[in-house]
């Protein structure tokens, strides 16, 4: 899925690891991502977290087929983010996504976005298995 994600790849994102409801994605903050306050625009931080969330909730692969719909995919049903501290041009952000629970066709995932050891944002995503 990530290989086909043109938006994320064009922003310089790298999928570092994925599997069993987890994913780690890294992105450098470039000059084109900085807003008028000289900080990373929140939309780019959200996009990084959302990409890690997408990779984590699609990491089960064949488990989706067990729901009886082999053409099913997992998409975001909703998400929210809390910005903890600003990121700046030149920072490298890493998003750590972790599945919290799956129930029926739904799931809940938490993503922590960090700059080194510092938390930049906390994201919670809600997933839904849907037909293609």
Secondary structure, DSSP 4 states (H G I P E B T S, - for coil): -GGG-HHHHHTT-EEEEEETTEEEEEEEPPGGGB-TTSSB-HHHHHHHHHHHHHHHHTTTTHHHHTTT-TTEEEEEEEEEEEE-S---TT-EEEEEEEEEEEETTEEEEEEEEEETTEEEEEEEEEEEEEE-
